[in-house]
Amino acid sequence: MFCDPEWPAGFERLERPPLSIHWRGRRALLSSLSLQQAVAVVGTRRPSNHGLRMADKLGRALAQAHWPVVSGLAEGIDAVAHRACLQAGGSPVAVLGTPLHRVYPPEHCALQQEVAQAGLLMTELRDSASVTRSSFALRNRLLVAVTKAVVVVECPENSGALRSAAMARSLGIPVWVVPGDALRESSQGSNALLQSGALPLINTQAWIDQLGAGPCVPSLGQGDASVVHSENPQTSDPLQTHLLKLVDDNSSFDEMVHALQSNPERVAAELLKLELEGLVVAQPGLRWRSL
């Protein structure tokens, strides 16, 4: 609900914010979404081979840079980006146009389960809600509202990805577009976005470098396992050490930001790291408790 401390602030900027959100998966990812620390990858359901390769490359690159990858879990670009994210050990976030217990398209049943296990499923539809064509169009506004950037890989004219791009622009969220074959119908909409001022995404690694590191820490099995299994659960990072002391002092989030003289996004990212390391747990009212 809107009074929940993890309620995404971006929802309140929508003309039609959701009344409630239903989710399944890793609760820690809600903190990233509440601060718009995620990247959406969207596009056509019938992409070219070039579109498929780019969606796969972007999904992997974002996962390796520790960014949650958001999509609508549709056929084509959405599904490829999420599968690549999963294969790279990343954090996929699917914003559904159905209730949580339903799968559309039906062949994505296994994929939806994998996303729920490794990442997060989110919808505004209750289990008893009926699903219409507009349900999928409306979910796009939620998908955009939780992101830092939107990437359109490939889409024709009159595509839902174009509506997502328009929504992003209205909210001041950057829109990046992969240039496509000018002779392909599936690239006409995305290329038109470039003509209207969207940012071209040509070099994936250069774009990732510009985006910077994401808020998600590597999963278990990556990095130094001795740190994960240390008998002393304290961190050697001075910022995190200070942050743990502030948590022990029952400081609010705003008090932490002020005490650390940092920006809210950085503090939220460090708190998320501490949560994933099992050192703190989130409490109501934007407060945390040491474990």
C-alpha positions, 0 to 999 in steps of 0.5 A: 500500500502507499503508506508502506515505506517500500512503496515506490515513490515513482508511483505517486507521480503517475496520473493513475497510481495503483491502489495496491501492489502484490508481489512475490520474490525477493523483498530486498529488491523493493528497496531498489524499486522504491528509489528507481534503482533499476533499468527497464529493457522493452521491445517487440514481441517479434524481434529480429535476430539483431534485436534478440542478440542485443536484448541478450547482451543487455540483460547479461551486461546489466546483471553483471553490473548489478542492476535489476532488469525490469520487463513486462515478461512478454514474448520477444525482447522482454523474455530474452532480456530476463533469461539472459539476466537469469543466466548471468546470475542477476536480479530480474523484475517482472511487472505483470499484466495478470494476477500473480497466480496467472501466466501470460503467455502460458509458455512462460510458466517456467520463466515466471517461476525462475523470475520469482525465485531469483528476482521479483514479480509485481502486479497491481491486480488482485487474484480475483481480478479479470484480465483484459487487453488494457491490463497489459497496457496499464502495467507499462506505467508501473514498469516505467515508474520504478526505473532509472532508465528505459531501453527500447531494443526494437519495436514497430510503430504503434508498439507498447514499447513506444507508450512506455518510452512516452511515459518515461519521457513524461516522468523525466526518465532517460530513454535509450534506443538501440538503432535498428535496420531502417528497412525492417518494420520491427525497427520503425518505431524505435528508430523514430524515437531516435529521430525525436531525441531519444539517446542512441545506445551503440556501445553496450559497455560504454553505456554500462560504464556511464550508468555505473554500478547497480544497487544489487550485490553479487549473489552467494558463490560470487566473490570471496566466500570467506567474507560471506561465511566470516565468523565476525559479521562486521564489515571492513567498509568504513561507510558500512561500519558507520551505517551499522552504528547508525542502525544500532542507534535506531536512526531514521533513513533521513538521519542516516543520510544527514550523518553520512553526508551522502545522497539517499541513493547511495545510503539505500544501496548500502543498506540493501547490501547489508540486508543481503549480507544478513546484517540488518533487516528492514523495519516499518517507517524507513528504519532498520534493525541489526541482526 
